[in-house]
Structures are given as C-alpha cells and as structure tokens.
Amino acid sequence: MIHILLLILKGTGLLLLVLSGLLLLVIGCVAFVPVRYEAAGSWKEGLLLDARVSWLFRLFSLKAECRGLGDEIGLRARILGFTVWSNEEPEEEPELPEPEHKTEARAEREPETSRTEPPVQEREEAPRQADPAVEERELYEQLKEDEKRFQRQRAHEKRAEKKDEKKPGIVERLKYSFSSFCGKLKGIRDMAADEKNQASIALLFRQFKRLIAHVWPGKGRLHVVFGFEDPYTTGQVLSAASLIYPFYHRQLELEPVFGEKILEAEGSLKGRIRVWNLLWLFFGIWRDKHTWRLVRRLLK
C-alpha cells in the first residue's frame, strides 16, 4: 500500500516538475527572445514598402505590404510558415472555356423539337376590379405613416435646435482652450519647482532615452537622390543636410542632381525589442514611489 502511494507521489512530482520546466521555458522565451522587425521600401514613381515583425526565429510573423499611397495595406499573419490570417482577398481562378467538341456534342443531344418550338406568348391578365374597403384601409395606413414621419422630423428638428443653443461659439471655445492650457502650464511650472519632482523628471528623461536607444534600429541604410530645377536651391538643401550627415554618414547616402527636379529614395532597416528590457525600464520607474505617483497624476 505504501509502495503504491509512493509511486503516485513520484508520478505527481515528475508531472509538476515537467510543467514547471515548461512554464519557465515559456516565460524565458517571452522575456529574453527578442521581437525582431525589419522593413524595406523605395520611392520612385510611387511608394513600395514591405515590413515584417517576427518572434522566435520567425515561428510567429506578421507581414505588411504597401504598393501605393492610396492602396490598402496588405497584412498576413503566419505560424510555422502557414498563413492563419490575411486581409487580402483571395484571387479568383479564371473559368476555363469549355472545349468545342463538348459543346457540339451537347447540341446534337438536344431534341430538335426544343429548337423548333416557337416561344410561348405571355398572357395578359385581365384587370381586377378594385375593392373600396381595401382602398380605404390603404389610404388610412398611408396617412398614419405620413403623420409618424412628420412627428419624427419635428422631434429631430427640436433636438438640433437644442444642440445649437447649447453649443458654444468658436471664440468661447478658443478662450476655454487657452485658459485650460495656461492652467496646465502653471501647474507644470509649480510642479517643476519642487526638487523631488525635478529628480523624478530627470529619471523619466533617462528612462526615455534608454527606451529610444533600445528600440532604435541596429542596422539601416538610406539612399536619397534629390534635385531641383534651380541649382542654388539644391545646394542650400545639401548644405542643410550636411549638418547631420557626420552623425549618420554610415547609414545615409545623399546624391544631389543639379538642374533637374527629382526625388527618389531607397532604404531598409532592422531592429529588435526585448520584453525584459522594457520591464526593467518600467521597474526603474515603479520602484521610485514619488516618480510613480507623479506618472499616475500626469496620466489622470
């Protein structure tokens, strides 16, 4: 009896151990396996854009395609390479024309009488005499329906008049918006004067910079061909772009064309986002109680 009980406990323990291991594996995959994103596009005669978000070595992926500014973005979700959802309409297969020999054989099998029979003429029904009682009932129902329609229209006009009376004018709305904006600025100024609030704002700014650095694409390139009919304008744009060019000279390539109006671009980017990093940044804000209260107050 004790031996059977020990076997049951052993099996239960092994089952719980396996389930705990699977749970830890799933949590580890969600926390530490990054969600990767990539995009590639070009602009010449129109916009061409392809983007993909994948997770766990593309076990789960979502792909987006755009073939023009006015076209609808096509989305496809895949699991293990199989499409499980798509907003694109399936292409209809064209109907193949029927072979001629089958058409001729069907025509031979049809009876000759069906081809020689004249079309049946439709008989005109004799007009029925109208019933006075039915006409009176229909007229009563029509009048009743017209009265209901008039009452609904009148009620709608009254509601519209009440809304127009309650709706403030443009000047009043601008005054209210400006006063509320000034009140918010005053509240922010008073809030920023406190030393604790200054420390919390500095912490939020640091966490925001770390968030941008984490989600920023790790790889990317952009090739831009631009030009204007006036060479002076092209030179001005090139001189303005030279201010930021030293920071992005590895990813950005500019090709000016003087004396011709042209704008073409082609580029791609890749990056990744880890849930663990996002949770760690959130934890850094949550553990500071004053900063967390400030965030909650700002959100309200």
N, C-alpha and C positions, 0 to 999 in steps of 0.2 A: 504493500500500500504506500509506504514511504517512498519506495523506488519510483512508482508511477507519479507521485506528487512532485518528486524532484525532476523527472523528465518533463512534466508540464511546465514547471517553473523555468527549466533550462530553455525550452522552446519559446516561452513567452519572453524571456530575456534576450534571446537571439533576435526575435522579431522586433522588439523595441530598439535593439542596437542597430539593426538594419534600417529601420525607419528614421532613427535619429541621424544616422550617417547620410541618408538620402536628403533629409531636411537641411543638414549642414551643407551638403553639396549644392543644393538649390540656392540657399542663402549666399554661399560664397560666389556662385556664378552670377547672381543678380548684383552683388555688391562690387565684385572685382573684375568681372569680364566687361570690357568697355563696349558701349554702343558706338559703332563707327558710322560716320556719314561721309559721303562723297558726292560731288557734283561736277558736271562739265557742261559748258554751254558756249554759244557763239552768237554773234550779232553781225549779220551782213545785210541781206535783204530782209531778214526777219529774225525773230528770236527762236533759237533752238536750245532747249535745256533738258538735261537728264540728271536726276538726283536719286540717291539711294540711301536708305538707313537700314543697317543690318546689325544683328546681335548673334553672338555665339557661332562665329565662323559661318555667317550667313544661313544659320539654321532658321532664323526668322528674318525676313527682309520686307521692306516696303519701298517700292519704286515709283517715281513720279516722272512723267514726260510731258513736255510742253512744246508744241510745234507752231507757236504764233501767239501774239499778244491777245488776240480775240478768241483763240481756241480754248476749249475746256482742257483742264489739266487731267491727264490720264493717270490713275492710281491702280497699283496692283500689289496685293499682299501675298507673300509666299511662305510656305513652311516646307522645309526639306525639298525645295525646288518646285513644289506643286502649288499652283495658284489656287488660293482659297477664297479670295475676294477680288473683284475688279469692278470699276465703274465704267469701263469701256463696253460698248455694245458689241456682241459677237457678230462677226462678219457672216452675212447670209451667203450660202452656197448658191451659185448661179444654176438655174434649171437647164439641164441639157436638152437640146432639141430631140424630138422623137425621130427615130430613123424613118426614111421614106418607105421602105418595104413594109414596115408595120402599119403605116397609115394607109397604104394601098390595100393591104390585106383586110383591115377593118372596114374599108369602104366596100370591098367585094362581099363581105359577110352581111352587110346591111340589106334588108329586104328592099326590093325595088318599089314596093307599094309605098314605103315610108318616104321615098324620094319623089314619087309622082303625085302623092296626095296633095291637094290644094290646101292652103291654110284655112283654119276654121275661123269664120267670122264671128266677132263678138256680138252678142245680142244686147240691144239696148233695153234696159229695164224701164218699165212704164213708171212715170212719176206717181209717187204715192200722195194721197190727199193728207194735208196737214191736220193734226188734231188740235183744236183750240185749247184744250186743257193743258196739253204738253207745252204749247207755245206760251201760255200764261205762266206756267211754272218756270220755264227757262228765262223769261223776262224778269220774273221776281228774283231768281238767283243772280242774274246779271246785275240788277240794281243793288242787291245786297253786297255783292263783291265790289262794286264801284264805291259804295259807302265805306267799306272797310279799308280800301286803298286810300281814300281821301283822308280817313282818320289817321292812318299810319303816316302819310305825308305831312299832315298837320303836326303830329307829335314830333316827327323828325325836325321840322322847322322850328318848333319851340325849343328843342334841345340845342339846336345850332345857335339860336338867339341867346340862350343862357350861357353857352360856352364863349360867345363873342363878348358878352358882358363881363364874364369873369377873367377872360384872357387879358393880361396886361399888355401895354403898348411896348414898342421897341425901346423907347427911351427909358421907361421904367425898368425893363429887363436889363438894359445896359447898366443903369445905376445900381441895381441889385447885384449884378455880377461884379462890378467894380468894387462895391463896398465889401462883398464877401471875399474878394481877392485881397483887398487891403487888410481885412481882418486876419486872413491866413498868413499874410506876410508879417503882420505884427506878432502873431502867435509864434511863428518860426523864429523871428528875431529874439523874442523873450526866451524861447526855448534854447537858442544857441548861446545865449549869455551865460547859462549855467555851466559850471565846469564839468559836472557829471555828464551833461548832455553833449558837451564838446568831446569828451572821451568816447562816448557811445557813437557819435557821428564819425569820429576817426576810425573806430573799429568797423563800422559798417562800410566805410570807404575802402579799408584794407581788404575786407572780405569780398567786396565787389570787384576789386582789381584782381584778386586771386581767381574769382569765378570767370572773369573775362579771359584771363591767361589760360585757364583750364579748357574752356570750350573753344578757344581760338584755333583755327585750322593749323595743323602741324606742317602740312605741305600745301603749296599752292603756286600757281603762276598765272599771269595775265599779260596778254599781248594786245596792245591797242594801236590801231592805225587811225590817225585823225588828221584833218586838214581843213583849211578854209580858203575861199577864193582870194581873200586878202592875205598875203604872206605876213603882214605885220601882226594880224590877229593870231595867226598860228604861232608866231614867235612869242607873243605875250602868254598864250596858254602854255607853251613849252617852258617858259621861264617860271611861271607859277608852279607847274608840276615839278620843277627841279628842286623846290624847297623840301618836298617829302621824298624825292627819289633816293637820296642816300640811305634812308631807313628801309626801303623796300626794293633796292636795286636787284636783289636776287629773285624776287617774285614778280616784279613789274618791268615790262619792256615797252617802251614808247617808240613809235615810228611816225615822225611827222611827215606830212606831204604838203609842200608849199604850192599855192596856186590852184588847188583843187579841193572842192568840198567833198569830204569823205569821212565816214565813221564806221570802223569795223573793229570788232573785239572778239577774242577767243581766250578762254581760260578754264581752269579746273582747280579743285581744292579737295583736301582730305583732312579729316579730324576724328577725334574720339572723345567720348564723355563717359566717365565712371561714376556710378551711383555712390560709391564710397566717398569720393572726393566731395560730392555735393552734400552728403550727410555730415561730413566732417566740418565743412564750412558753416552749415546750419547749426551744428552743435557749438561751434565757437561763438555764435550769436546767442544761442539759447542759454548757455551756462552763465552769461553775464545777465543777471536779473534786471538791472536797470536798463540795459540795451533792449532786452526782450520786452519790457513794459513800454519802452519808447516806440518800438516797432508796432506793437499792438495798438497803441494810441494813434499812431500815424495811419494805420490801416483802417481804423474806425472813422 
